Structures are given as C-alpha cells and as structure tokens.
Amino acid sequence: MLYIVLVLVLAALGLLVTALITASSLWAWVSIGLSVLAGLILVADWLRRRRRAAARPAASEPAPSEPAAPAAPEPAEPVAEEQTTLIPAAGDLGDPADTPEPPPVAEPDVSAETETTPDAEPGVEETPEADVAILADLEDEVVVVDEHPRYHLRTCPWLGPRDTIPIGVGEARQLGFTPCDRCRPDAALVATHR
C-alpha cells in the first residue's frame, strides 16, 4: 500500500512541475487529484489496520454460550506482530531510564589543594571599589592564558611555561577576566599609578 502511495505522490510532484513549466492548469488539477487519491489510500489503509487490530482481541475471547476451553499455557515470550514501527522500543536509542547508573564518583576535595599545586586555578584578588575605577582607565599590559579566567602580571609564578596573551588591564576587566590572587596585578598596577 505504501509503495502505491509513494508512486502517486511522486507522479503528483512530476505533474506539478510540468504544470509550472507549461503554465497549464490541467496538469495542476491532475496533480491535486493524485495527491487526494494518495491521501484517501492512506486513510483506507489506516482504517483497515485499525479494524484488523480490533478484530484480533474479539476473536480470541470465547463466546458467552460456549464453554470455556482449558487455558493453554502462555508462551514464554509474546509473539511479535508484524507491523511497521515508527517509534523505537524503550532502550533502542539508549534511553537514560533503561541504562544502569554508573557508580558515584567521589568529588575531589578542593580544600586539600594548596597554592603550590601548579595546575590549580589561582584565586581571585579582592580589589577595593576605588581601585576598580582607577583600573578601568589604565592601559597597562597584563597577560591572560587561553581557557583560564584570570589575568596576571608577567612575573606571576603560576604562569610558568604557559603561553600568554598580552592585553590591557581595562580591556581584560571588560572581557570578564578577574585578577590573580598570587601575583595581585590590581594592587601592583594601582600602586604604580598613585
């Protein structure tokens, strides 16, 4: 049935293109007719499948006047009906509800990290509001490291061999970078400009 509908839809599409090229309304009406016919076939097929599915459970129940036959043992696995499945069964797409949860992973103890750990992100320097106003106008250069949120002085011990990007302190603050707590760039820059 579906193949017939597919052929009808493709024919309707071809006739629609022909109607547009030749500017003939006859081909457009024939295209519409084929599309309606394809829709009717789909509806008829849907109704037929629905009736067949409703008839199966009614046929399996015994008539009230007949004595009930002894119950046959149920098969271990239900017999799968041959139908087109549009929605995959649970677990076919890796549903989270069907997958076992992994064992919990212990969170690393952040308090155990010290400032001597080379890969630990340095803390944020606390800057007074008066100094923030001064820093906004400064053009002095600080450095940032790609993928890290802090800006530093070039002499910061945390930088080590990392690749740095020079940037003005005012621009660094505008872009959302925060001062490093190890080299304290805000305090050093404000002190040099006072």
N, C-alpha and C positions, 0 to 999 in steps of 0.2 A: 504494500500500500504506500509506504513512504517513498519508494522509488517512483511510483506513478506521480505522486505529488511533486517530487523533485523535478521530474521531466516537465510537468505542467508549469511550474514556476520558472524554469529556465526558458521554456518556449514563450511564456508571457513576457519575460525580460527581453528576449530577442525581438519579439513583435513590438515592444515599446520602443526599442532603439530604432527599429525600422520605421515606426510612426514618426519619430522625431526627425529622422533623416529625410523621409519623403514628404513630411508635413501632411500626411493623410490621417484623418480622424478614424477611418475604418479600422486600421491596424491597432490604434489605441483602444478602440472598443473591444476588439477581439482579444487584446492583451488583458483587459479588465475582466472579460468573460472567463478566460483561462484561469486567472487569479481567483475568481469567485468559485469556479469549479474545484480548484485545488483546496480551497478552504472548506467547501462542502464535503469533500472526500475525507479531510482530516476530522471534521466533526462526526461524520458517519463512522469512521474507524474508532474514534473515542467512545461513541455510544455503544458500538458493538463489543468493545473490550469491557466496558462497564457492565453490560448485560451478562456477558460470559462470566465475569468475576462474581456477580451477584448470584448467578445460577449455580455455581460450584458449591457454595455452602448449603444452599437449599437442597441440592441433590444428595448431599452426604448425610442429612438428617433423615431418620426413618419416619415414615408416615404414621400418624397417630393410631390408625386402625391396625397397623401391622405390629406383631410382637417384636420387641427389641431383640436384635441379634446379640449374641455374646460379644462383648467388646474385644476387639483384636488388640494385641499389644502394639503400642505406638512404636514407630521406628526410632532408632537412636538419634538420627539427625532428620530434621524436616526436609521433605523433598522440595527442591528449589523450583519455582515456576519459571518458565522461560519467558521473560519479558525484557523489554529494553529498560535499563536502569539509567535514569538521568541524574540521580543523586547517589553518590558513593555510600557504601555501608560505613558504619562507625569504625574507625581505625584505619580505613583505606588511605586517608590523607594524613595520617599521623595526628589524630585528634589528641589534644593535651589530656582529655579526660581518660583516654584509653592507655596512655603511656605511663609506666610507673615513675614515681617521682624519684629523682636522684637523692642520695643521702645528703643531709645538710652539710654545708661546708663551713668550717669554723671561720669566723671573721678574724682578720689579723688584728692584733692588739696595737692600736695606733699610739697608745700612751707609752708603749715599750720602745718606740722609735726615738732615737736621740738625734741631735743635730749633727752628730758625727756620721750618720748614715749618708753616703754620697748620693743615693738615688731619691732620698726623701725630699719632698717638696718643702722649701723653706716656708716659714710662717709669714704673716702679713705684718708689716711695720705699722704701728699706730701713729698716725700723723694728726697733730692739732689742726683745728679748722683754720686758724690764722696762717699756718704754713701751707695749707691746701690752696689758699688764694694766691700766695706767692708762687707756688709751683705751677699754677695754671698758665702764668705768663712767661715762664722760663723756656728758653730754647736749648738749655744744656742737654748734652747727649747722655743717654743711658743705653743699656743693651737688654734685649729680650731673647729668649730661647723659644724656637718654634714649638708649639704644642704645650707651653707652660705659661701660667697666668701671671708671673711676677716679672718686674723689671729690676735691673741690678746696676751697680757700678761695675766698671771693667775689672776692678780689683776683687770682686766677690769670690770667696773661696768655693762657693757652691758651683760656680760656672765650670771650673776645671777645664777639660778638653772639649767641652760642648761648643757647637757652632753658634755664634751670637749674631744678632741683627741690631745695628745701631739705630736709635730712634730718639727724637726729642722727648723730654720728660712730660711736657704738656700734652703732646700727641699720644704718648703711652697711656696717660691717665684717661684721655678722651676715648681711647680704644678699649678701655676696661681693664688694663693691666694694673696690678697692685704692687706696692713696694715690698722688696725682700726684707725679711727681718734679720738676716745675717749681716748684710753689708749696709743696711739702713740708708738707702740713697736719698730719701726725703730729708732726713736730718742733715746729711752731709751737704746737699745742694743748698738748703736754706741757710746753713751756717756760712757757706762761702759767699752768698749774696747779701748777707746782713752786714 
